[in-house]
Amino acid sequence: MSTIRVTNVKHESSASNNLVLTSGGATQITGALGLGGATYGTSGQVLTSQGSGSAPQWVNASTPAAEVIAWVNYSSNGTIQDDIGISSITKGNSGYYTANLDTSQADDNYVAVGSNGQQSIHCATPGTSSIAIIHVQRTDGAGVDHDGWIAAFR
């Protein structure tokens, strides 16, 4: 592998204002990257293409539409089949479960949804360290144990 260290590049050609760097492998730039006269962007910005023939621009990085906080597939006895972000399931009275989060949340401003394939989840209440889950099938509101899954998104 060869290394070429350049501290200053000056384009002398009057025929073109283009500077072309060609590499057969990875190209690494250390330090700030300035475009169009020392425009380095600010914290949190990303370099975005404006299409062929146009200069790229620094723009604010977009926030993802939703972040998965946790997901769990569990059996009727509370055994975890598979999960992301869940440390354990606590089995309560018939039809009542608590999914305990691996990482406590700063607040409970997120949504939790789920199903058990037979009847819907009646209630999935987000908390800072757990999600309360209630399965209800009967008209009298009694809980029913059943395999299920739950997902939480912010």
BAKEMAR-676323 format. One line per 10 residues: their letters; for each residue x, y, z of N, C-alpha, C, O. Coordinates in pm, whole numbers. Example, Ala and Ser with C-alpha at 12.3 -4.5 7.8 and 13.67 -1.06 7.14 Angstrom:
BEGIN
as	1319/-569/780/1230/-450/780/1320/-330/780/1424/-332/846; 1285/-225/708/1367/-106/714/1290/3/787/1341/114/804
***
This chain:
BEGIN
mstirvtnvk	84/-116/0/0/0/0/89/123/0/191/129/69; 49/222/-78/123/348/-86/45/457/-16/-78/456/-14; 116/549/41/54/664/105/112/789/44/234/805/38; 25/878/0/68/1007/-52/11/1111/42/-111/1119/60; 95/1189/101/49/1293/193/56/1428/120/160/1467/68; -58/1496/116/-67/1624/49/-118/1726/149/-219/1702/215; -50/1836/162/-95/1940/255/-160/2056/181/-235/2133/242; -134/2072/51/-194/2181/-23/-200/2140/-169/-100/2095/-226; -318/2156/-232/-334/2128/-374/-382/2255/-440/-481/2315/-398; -311/2296/-544/-351/2415/-617/-373/2377/-761/-286/2316/-824
hessasnnlv	-490/2412/-814/-524/2379/-951/-475/2491/-1041/-517/2605/-1024; -388/2461/-1139/-325/2563/-1222/-383/2569/-1362/-350/2661/-1438; -468/2474/-1399/-517/2468/-1537/-626/2572/-1560/-715/2589/-1477; -618/2642/-1672/-723/2738/-1706/-834/2671/-1788/-941/2729/-1806; -809/2551/-1838/-907/2481/-1920/-1021/2424/-1837/-1131/2405/-1888; -997/2397/-1711/-1099/2334/-1629/-1081/2374/-1483/-968/2397/-1439; -1189/2381/-1410/-1181/2408/-1268/-1195/2279/-1187/-1210/2284/-1065; -1190/2165/-1253/-1211/2038/-1185/-1081/1980/-1132/-976/1988/-1196; -1089/1923/-1014/-978/1849/-956/-1027/1706/-942/-1127/1681/-876; -957/1613/-1003/-1001/1474/-1003/-900/1391/-925/-781/1393/-955
ltsggatqit	-949/1318/-826/-867/1224/-751/-917/1085/-783/-1037/1058/-771; -828/997/-825/-867/861/-859/-793/765/-768/-672/777/-748; -867/671/-714/-806/574/-624/-854/435/-661/-971/416/-695; -763/339/-655/-801/201/-680/-858/134/-557/-905/20/-565; -855/201/-444/-908/145/-319/-979/253/-241/-1034/347/-298; -979/238/-112/-1047/335/-26/-969/465/-20/-846/466/-22; -1041/575/-14/-980/706/2/-1019/759/138/-1137/760/174; -922/803/214/-948/852/349/-909/999/358/-802/1039/313; -998/1077/417/-969/1218/440/-973/1240/589/-1072/1207/655; -865/1295/644/-864/1327/786/-870/1478/800/-818/1551/716
galglggaty	-933/1523/905/-952/1667/923/-1082/1711/859/-1160/1627/813; -1105/1841/855/-1230/1895/802/-1229/1889/650/-1124/1902/586; -1347/1869/592/-1363/1866/447/-1434/1994/407/-1550/2015/442; -1366/2079/333/-1424/2206/291/-1464/2200/145/-1389/2148/62; -1582/2253/113/-1632/2254/-24/-1675/2395/-60/-1736/2464/21; -1644/2435/-179/-1691/2564/-228/-1641/2681/-146/-1717/2775/-120; -1518/2679/-104/-1460/2790/-30/-1479/2779/120/-1539/2867/182; -1430/2672/178/-1426/2652/322/-1564/2643/386/-1589/2704/490; -1654/2567/324/-1783/2538/387/-1772/2399/450/-1779/2298/380; -1755/2395/579/-1727/2270/648/-1850/2206/711/-1838/2098/769
gtsgqvltsq	-1965/2266/701/-2084/2213/767/-2075/2235/917/-1975/2286/967; -2178/2197/987/-2180/2210/1132/-2212/2073/1193/-2245/1978/1122; -2203/2066/1323/-2229/1941/1394/-2367/1887/1358/-2466/1960/1363; -2374/1758/1323/-2501/1695/1290/-2538/1702/1144/-2640/1645/1104; -2458/1770/1062/-2489/1779/920/-2421/1667/842/-2320/1612/885; -2480/1634/727/-2424/1533/637/-2411/1594/498/-2482/1688/462; -2320/1540/421/-2296/1586/285/-2393/1515/192/-2399/1392/191; -2470/1591/113/-2574/1535/28/-2551/1572/-118/-2525/1688/-150; -2562/1472/-206/-2546/1496/-349/-2664/1576/-401/-2778/1555/-361; -2635/1668/-492/-2739/1747/-559/-2756/1702/-704/-2822/1769/-784
gsgsapqwvn	-2697/1588/-736/-2708/1534/-871/-2585/1563/-954/-2498/1640/-914; -2579/1501/-1069/-2465/1514/-1159/-2447/1659/-1202/-2542/1725/-1243; -2323/1706/-1194/-2290/1841/-1238/-2316/1949/-1135/-2286/2066/-1159; -2371/1912/-1019/-2399/2012/-915/-2312/1984/-793/-2278/1869/-765; -2278/2088/-722/-2196/2073/-602/-2278/2010/-489/-2396/2041/-475; -2217/1924/-410/-2289/1869/-294/-2313/1979/-191/-2247/2082/-192; -2410/1954/-102/-2443/2052/1/-2446/1986/137/-2478/1868/150; -2411/2064/240/-2425/2018/378/-2570/2042/420/-2622/2153/403; -2637/1938/474/-2774/1951/522/-2784/1885/659/-2702/1799/694; -2884/1924/736/-2907/1861/866/-2952/1718/845/-3036/1689/760
astpaaevia	-2895/1627/923/-2933/1487/914/-3078/1473/958/-3121/1536/1055; -3154/1391/886/-3295/1374/920/-3310/1275/1036/-3227/1186/1055; -3416/1292/1110/-3448/1202/1221/-3523/1083/1164/-3613/1100/1082; -3488/961/1206/-3561/846/1155/-3709/854/1191/-3746/913/1293; -3794/796/1108/-3938/802/1130/-3977/740/1264/-4063/794/1333; -3916/630/1301/-3946/566/1429/-3824/486/1473/-3750/431/1391; -3805/481/1601/-3695/404/1659/-3756/287/1736/-3845/307/1819; -3709/167/1710/-3756/50/1785/-3688/52/1922/-3566/46/1931; -3769/58/2027/-3716/53/2163/-3700/-92/2206/-3598/-131/2262; -3804/-173/2177/-3801/-313/2219/-3899/-394/2136/-3994/-341/2079
wvnyssngti	-3873/-524/2130/-3963/-619/2063/-3945/-752/2133/-3834/-790/2167; -4056/-824/2155/-4047/-956/2219/-4156/-1048/2167/-4270/-1006/2145; -4119/-1174/2147/-4212/-1282/2115/-4207/-1374/2237/-4100/-1425/2271; -4321/-1396/2304/-4321/-1472/2429/-4432/-1578/2427/-4530/-1566/2354; -4413/-1682/2510/-4513/-1788/2521/-4611/-1755/2634/-4588/-1663/2712; -4719/-1832/2641/-4825/-1805/2739/-4776/-1813/2883/-4836/-1753/2972; -4668/-1888/2907/-4614/-1896/3044/-4511/-1785/3074/-4453/-1782/3182; -4489/-1695/2976/-4398/-1583/2996/-4256/-1608/2951/-4170/-1522/2971; -4229/-1723/2889/-4095/-1753/2839/-4069/-1673/2711/-4150/-1673/2619; -3954/-1606/2707/-3916/-1529/2589/-3869/-1624/2480/-3781/-1707/2502
qddigissit	-3930/-1612/2361/-3890/-1691/2244/-3780/-1618/2166/-3685/-1680/2119; -3795/-1487/2154/-3697/-1404/2084/-3724/-1259/2128/-3837/-1225/2162; -3621/-1176/2126/-3642/-1038/2170/-3533/-945/2123/-3425/-987/2081; -3565/-816/2132/-3469/-707/2118/-3503/-611/2231/-3614/-559/2237; -3410/-587/2319/-3429/-486/2422/-3514/-526/2541/-3556/-439/2618; -3543/-655/2559/-3623/-702/2671/-3535/-792/2759/-3471/-884/2709; -3533/-765/2890/-3452/-846/2980/-3528/-967/3032/-3468/-1073/3055; -3660/-953/3052/-3740/-1063/3103/-3888/-1032/3087/-3927/-917/3065; -3970/-1136/3100/-4115/-1123/3105/-4159/-1170/3243/-4121/-1278/3287; -4238/-1089/3311/-4293/-1128/3440/-4439/-1166/3418/-4518/-1086/3368
kgnsgyytan	-4475/-1289/3455/-4611/-1339/3439/-4690/-1302/3563/-4649/-1332/3675; -4805/-1236/3544/-4893/-1201/3655/-5014/-1290/3656/-5006/-1408/3621; -5128/-1235/3696/-5254/-1309/3692/-5286/-1349/3549/-5219/-1305/3456; -5386/-1433/3531/-5423/-1482/3399/-5436/-1367/3299/-5515/-1275/3319; -5358/-1375/3191/-5363/-1274/3085/-5281/-1150/3111/-5280/-1059/3027; -5211/-1142/3223/-5134/-1024/3258/-4984/-1056/3255/-4939/-1152/3316; -4909/-974/3182/-4765/-991/3169/-4699/-854/3182/-4763/-752/3159; -4573/-852/3219/-4493/-730/3216/-4365/-761/3141/-4290/-851/3179; -4338/-685/3035/-4213/-697/2960/-4115/-597/3019/-4138/-476/3012; -4007/-646/3077/-3907/-561/3142/-3799/-521/3040/-3739/-606/2975
ldtsqaddny	-3777/-391/3028/-3683/-338/2928/-3539/-356/2972/-3507/-344/3090; -3450/-385/2875/-3306/-390/2901/-3254/-256/2950/-3174/-250/3043; -3301/-149/2886/-3254/-14/2916/-3373/73/2952/-3468/85/2874; -3369/133/3070/-3478/223/3111/-3483/343/3018/-3381/393/2971; -3605/388/2992/-3628/505/2907/-3635/631/2993/-3671/624/3110; -3601/743/2934/-3605/870/3007/-3749/909/3042/-3772/980/3140; -3846/862/2961/-3987/893/2984/-4071/782/2922/-4018/687/2865; -4203/795/2934/-4291/693/2875/-4363/746/2751/-4474/704/2720; -4298/839/2681/-4354/897/2559/-4318/812/2437/-4245/856/2348; -4372/690/2435/-4357/601/2321/-4480/514/2312/-4562/513/2404
vavgsngqqs	-4494/442/2204/-4612/358/2184/-4571/211/2187/-4464/174/2139; -4657/128/2246/-4636/-17/2249/-4759/-83/2189/-4872/-53/2228; -4738/-174/2095/-4847/-245/2028/-4814/-393/2025/-4698/-432/2038; -4916/-476/2006/-4889/-618/1999/-5012/-698/1963/-5120/-644/1940; -4993/-829/1959/-5100/-922/1928/-5062/-1059/1982/-4945/-1084/2014; -5160/-1146/1991/-5130/-1283/2030/-5185/-1384/1931/-5189/-1504/1960; -5228/-1337/1816/-5273/-1426/1711/-5416/-1474/1727/-5476/-1517/1629; -5474/-1469/1845/-5611/-1512/1870/-5700/-1391/1899/-5800/-1369/1831; -5663/-1316/1997/-5733/-1193/2031/-5629/-1082/2039/-5510/-1109/2056; -5675/-960/2028/-5578/-851/2029/-5532/-822/2170/-5594/-862/2268
ihcatpgtss	-5421/-750/2178/-5373/-701/2307/-5472/-592/2349/-5494/-496/2275; -5531/-607/2464/-5628/-507/2511/-5556/-380/2553/-5604/-269/2528; -5442/-395/2617/-5372/-278/2667/-5223/-306/2672/-5180/-409/2724; -5144/-216/2618/-4999/-222/2631/-4956/-84/2680/-4951/11/2602; -4926/-74/2807/-4898/55/2869/-4748/76/2883/-4682/3/2957; -4692/175/2811/-4548/202/2822/-4511/258/2958/-4587/336/3017; -4396/220/3006/-4339/277/3127/-4192/303/3104/-4139/270/2998; -4125/362/3200/-3984/394/3181/-3895/269/3188/-3788/268/3129; -3939/165/3260/-3855/45/3271/-3928/-83/3230/-3866/-189/3227; -4058/-75/3199/-4132/-195/3160/-4256/-156/3079/-4294/-39/3072
iaiihvqrtd	-4318/-259/3018/-4442/-241/2943/-4544/-339/2999/-4522/-460/2995; -4655/-289/3051/-4762/-374/3104/-4846/-424/2987/-4884/-346/2899; -4875/-555/2985/-4948/-616/2875/-5069/-690/2931/-5056/-767/3026; -5189/-666/2873/-5309/-736/2916/-5377/-798/2794/-5407/-728/2697; -5400/-931/2799/-5478/-1000/2696/-5621/-1014/2749/-5640/-1062/2861; -5720/-973/2672/-5859/-991/2713/-5935/-1055/2598/-5927/-1008/2485; -6008/-1161/2628/-6087/-1227/2525/-6233/-1232/2564/-6320/-1206/2481; -6262/-1265/2686/-6400/-1286/2727/-6475/-1155/2744/-6415/-1051/2771; -6607/-1162/2728/-6689/-1040/2739/-6691/-986/2881/-6721/-868/2901; -6659/-1068/2982/-6657/-1018/3119/-6524/-951/3152/-6505/-906/3265
gagvdhdgwi	-6433/-943/3054/-6307/-873/3075/-6198/-956/3139/-6091/-904/3172; -6223/-1086/3158/-6122/-1172/3220/-6002/-1188/3127/-6017/-1201/3006; -5884/-1189/3186/-5762/-1208/3109/-5746/-1352/3065/-5793/-1443/3133; -5680/-1372/2953/-5658/-1506/2898/-5510/-1520/2865/-5453/-1437/2793; -5447/-1627/2917/-5306/-1653/2884/-5294/-1699/2740/-5373/-1782/2693; -5195/-1645/2670/-5174/-1686/2531/-5036/-1641/2487/-4984/-1542/2539; -4976/-1713/2391/-4851/-1667/2330/-4878/-1531/2266/-4991/-1503/2226; -4774/-1447/2256/-4796/-1317/2194/-4666/-1248/2160/-4557/-1302/2181; -4678/-1128/2108/-4562/-1044/2079/-4600/-900/2110/-4717/-863/2110; -4500/-820/2135/-4521/-677/2157/-4400/-602/2100/-4287/-650/2107
aafr	-4425/-484/2046/-4318/-399/1995/-4340/-258/2046/-4454/-212/2057; -4232/-191/2078/-4239/-55/2130/-4156/37/2041/-4042/6/2007; -4215/150/2003/-4152/247/1912/-4155/387/1972/-4250/424/2041; -4052/462/1946/-4049/604/1985/-4054/686/1859/-4053/809/1865
***
